[in-house]
Amino acid sequence: MSSSSPNNLRPVPDLLLVEIADFVSNPSLLSEEAYATARLTFMDALGCAMAALAYPACTKLLGPVVPGTVVPNGAKVLGTSYQLDPVLAAFDLSAMIRWLDYNDT
């Protein structure tokens, strides 16, 4: 085997990633205040996403690459009729959530 052969061994993750994974996988560390804050943050994100749909500059970024494409069993984009592959749906939802923040409205 040459030294330029690809290595398929998983590298050791960064310590910060390990700490985050340990934290979120231990529900006893989460307080009621943490859950309440998470709920409020989630509702705020959904509200921002729905409000962004009123802006044509945002909605023109959304949807399938090929107009009219529907991905069977794909991910729904909230507030739209789009059903896309998970990566594109995640992009669309992220764009909607962040639209108002990045445009200072």
Secondary structure as GFF3:
##gff-version 3
##sequence-region A 1 105
A	DSSP	alpha_helix	15	24	.	.	.	ID=ss1
A	DSSP	three_ten_helix	27	29	.	.	.	ID=ss2
A	DSSP	alpha_helix	32	52	.	.	.	ID=ss3
A	DSSP	alpha_helix	56	59	.	.	.	ID=ss4
A	DSSP	beta_strand	75	76	.	.	.	ID=ss5
A	DSSP	beta_strand	83	84	.	.	.	ID=ss6
A	DSSP	alpha_helix	86	102	.	.	.	ID=ss7
###
